[in-house]
Amino acid sequence: MGIDVFGWRGTSYGTAVRAHGAGDERIQAEAREGAWYALMRLPVSARGVLVTIVEIVTAPADTGPGDVKFAAAHDVWQALGRKPDQPPRIGDDGNPLFP
């Protein structure tokens, strides 16, 4: 995990908000879970990769459980230029579905 993954808050909302937000630990855990999920679904030959999450951007009104995990997984695959056969998708209810 990067040093200041929520640093964007200071630019957007001011330095008082930059520090610690409610639920930050949960959000960081989801980001780690998403990166791990992505790496474990790649071929064994592609797993020798170190991933560092440098920024986590959320929107209180639009970010729900599983959204950060979903985004992190897709970001890892995009960065590596690889994607599994059955990646998670957004369900009809707007929530992420993980196979």
Secondary structure, 3 states (H helix, E strand, C coil): CCCCCCCHHHHHHCHHHHCCCCCHHHHHHHHHHHHHHHHHCCCHHHCCCCCCCCCCCCCCCCCCCCHHHHHHHHHHHHHHCCCCCCCCEECCCCCEECC
